[in-house]
């Protein structure tokens, strides 16, 4: 499955390169501070990369937050399981001592 994903990513990258090679027209890009003239393919690549990085930061932080929550809940679960096990053992001992008396 991993190989198929890699093949798909490489194919999409090659398609993007082919399309970028065909779009070499120069466009004027107005941003907040100034303006610049860029090749359309370069501008699209830069905007795509910035969007990818922003989404990686957002979803990476959400994933990290959820993983930390899972670890915390697993620790709580282990603690509760240990306390339940110790309580059940103490109850069994109490039952055994009452039965022997």
N, C-alpha and C positions, 0 to 999 in steps of 0.2 A: 504494500500500500504506500509506503514511504517513497519508493522508487517512482511510482506513478505520479505522486505529488511533485517530485523533483522534475520529472519529464514535463509536466504541465507548466511549471514555473519557467523552465528554460524555453519552452515553446512560446509562451506569452512574452518573454523577454526578447526573443528573436523577432517576433511579430512587431513589438514596439520599436525595435531598432530599424526594421524595414520601413515602418510608417514614418519614423523620425527622419530617416534618410530622404524620404520623399517630400517632407515639409520643411524646406530650408528657407522659406520666406521670412523676411525680417518684419517684426511687428514692434510697435511702440507700446511700452507697458508703463502706465502711470501708477505709481505707488505713492504713499502718503507724503514722503519727503521730496521726492524728485521723480524723474522719469528716465527710462532707458530703452534702448533698442536691443532686442534679443531675437535670436532665431526662434521660430515657433516651437520647434522640437525641444530646444534647450529650456524654454520657458515652461512647456508642459512637463518636462522631466523634473524641473526644480519644484514646481507646484505640487506634483505628485509626491515627490520625496518629502516635502514639508508636511503634507497631509498625512503621509504614512507615519512620520515621526510623531506628530501630534496625537494620532490615534494610538500609536504604540505607547506613548506616555500615559494617556488616559486609561486605556484598557489594561496596561501593565500595572498601574497603581491599583485599579479595581481588583485585578487578579491577586496581587500581593495582599491586599486587605482581606480578601476572602480566604486566602491560604492561612493568614495569621489567625483568623477567626476559627477556621477548622482545627488548627493546632491547639488553640485555647480550649475548644469544646472537647477535643480528644483527651486533653489532660484532665478536664473536669470529669469526663466519663470514666477514665481509669481510676480517679480518686473515688468516685461513687461506687464503682464496681468493687474496689478494694474494701470500702467500708461495708458494703452489703455482704461481701464474703466473710468479713470478720464478724459481723453481726450474726450471720447464719451459723458460723462455727461456735460462737458463744451460746447461741440458743440450743444447738445440738448438745453441747457440754452440759448445759442446765437440765435438759431433758434426760440425759444419761445419769446425772447425779441424782435426780429425783426418782428415776426408775430403780436405781440401786439401793436407795434408802428405804 
